[in-house]
Amino acid sequence: MAKATITISDEINRLAETRAAAAGYSSVGEYVEALILADAGQSILPELEAHLVSALQSPVKEITPGYWDEKRRGL
């Protein structure tokens, strides 16, 4: 595993320690790692947003007990 060293102000370090503890992380390093991984996941958001917009623009379908019965028969 690689090691990274960053310099931050005491105020930011206290904030990071507080946020890490509140979120259940055992260290600031673990918290920062989680933030980086979450940020990396942001790259799929435009694709996800496009899919959701497409779904919202699709025709409305009434979901009734009969609809589910038909789905079950199809399975």
Beta strands, then each sheet from edge to edge (+ up, - down):
end
